Amino acid sequence: MARPTRCRRICAEPECSVFVPRTEKDGGEVALTLDEYEAIRLADYENRTHQQCAVQMEISRTTVTEIYESARFKIADCLVNGKTLVIAGGNYRVCRGDRKGDCGQSCRWAPEKESGE
């Protein structure tokens, strides 16, 4: 029997959750879960290691790697085949400032930086 899926911690839901290619044909739709989005955001946008992502998301490093690989394939499928990307769903909980600014550069809970820093 498989272990139950552990709830993944994300900083915030994306402001834009649908990306549609400019094309006449309907290539279909791909669903990217919010935990996959968070793995991409942390690893690629914030340039973190998978271990750092794991600590942030409160899951194991191997799980982050699996989530990240799945997300990369889905994004590539959209780019190559002209599919619509929809970001929704997944087993996650949103950070509500419980770790003040620990979510990274784009954390909505990060303390305001004073000028000159």
ZISULLIN-V883914 format. One record per helix or strand of 2 or more residues. SS is the DSSP state (H for helix, E for strand). FROM is the first residue (numbers start at 0). LEN is the number of residues. If there is no record, write none. Layout:
{{SS & FROM & LEN} {SS & FROM & LEN}}
This chain:
{{E & 7 & 3} {E & 17 & 2} {E & 28 & 4} {H & 33 & 12} {H & 49 & 8} {H & 60 & 21} {E & 83 & 4} {E & 91 & 3}}
